[in-house]
Every structure is written in C-alpha cells, then in structure tokens.
Amino acid sequence: MNQDLLAKIEIALNGMRPFLQADGGDVELIELTDEMEVKLRLLGNCSNCSMSSMTMKAGIENGIRNAIPQIIKVTAVID
C-alpha cells in the first residue's frame, strides 16, 4: 500500500514541479510516515525563498491532499 501511495504522491508532485522549476527550485519526497504525514524537502531557490512556507501550504500540501485525501499532513524538512 505504501508504494502505491508513494507513487501517487510523486505523480502529484510532478504536476507541481514545472512551476517550482520555473523559479529555479524543485521538491524532493523524503518520507511518508505511518501517520500519513508526507515529508518533503524544497530544493534550489525554493529552499530559501521568502514565499516557501506559502508554496508548501497553499500549493504543495493542497495539491497532495486533493489528490490523496488520506494524507493528513505535509511538512518541509529543513537541513
């Protein structure tokens, strides 16, 4: 089941990547926890952009949760 969900998350992310890449950024899937939390890392310009929290919540989290309703939470992993 996790592999199926991971594949669906990647499909959802692939739909958002062109917008991130247009600004010199990207997103990487780090983990799907047992609690149905998706952990992502923003890359490139997205990692230190002042709008990154808005991008994560309004863009990426909404996109993933709309595509996969069983996802409870999406969080950014910061190095």
C-alpha positions in Angstrom: 0.0 0.0 0.0 2.8 2.5 0.8 4.4 2.0 -2.6 1.1 2.8 -4.2 0.7 6.0 -2.1 4.3 7.0 -2.7 3.7 6.7 -6.5 0.6 8.8 -6.2 2.5 11.5 -4.2 5.2 11.6 -6.9 2.5 12.0 -9.6 1.0 14.9 -7.7 4.5 16.4 -7.2 5.3 16.0 -10.9 2.3 18.1 -11.6 3.7 21.0 -9.5 7.3 20.7 -10.4 7.2 22.8 -13.6 6.1 25.8 -11.5 8.8 25.3 -9.0 11.4 24.6 -11.6 10.4 27.8 -13.5 11.7 29.7 -10.4 14.9 27.7 -10.1 13.6 25.3 -7.5 12.2 21.8 -7.0 10.8 19.5 -4.4 12.0 16.1 -3.1 9.9 13.4 -1.4 11.7 12.4 1.8 9.2 10.1 3.6 5.7 9.0 4.1 5.2 8.2 7.7 2.9 5.6 9.2 0.8 8.5 10.5 0.2 9.5 6.8 2.5 12.6 7.0 4.4 13.5 3.9 7.9 14.9 4.5 9.3 17.0 1.6 12.5 19.0 1.0 12.3 22.1 -1.0 15.4 22.4 -3.3 17.2 25.2 -5.1 15.7 28.7 -5.0 12.6 27.2 -3.2 14.7 26.2 -0.2 15.4 29.8 0.9 12.6 31.8 -0.8 10.6 34.1 1.5 7.4 32.5 -0.1 8.5 28.9 0.6 6.0 28.4 3.5 3.2 29.7 1.3 4.3 27.5 -1.5 4.4 24.5 0.9 1.0 25.1 2.4 -1.1 26.6 -0.3 0.4 24.9 -3.2 2.1 21.6 -2.5 0.1 20.5 0.6 -3.2 21.3 -1.0 -2.2 19.6 -4.3 -1.1 16.4 -2.5 -4.1 16.3 -0.1 -6.6 16.9 -3.0 -5.0 14.0 -5.0 -4.6 11.7 -2.0 -7.2 12.5 0.7 -5.8 10.0 3.2 -2.7 12.2 3.7 -3.1 14.0 7.0 -0.2 16.5 6.9 2.6 17.7 4.6 5.7 19.2 6.2 9.0 20.6 5.0 12.3 19.0 6.1 14.9 21.7 6.6 18.6 20.8 6.6 
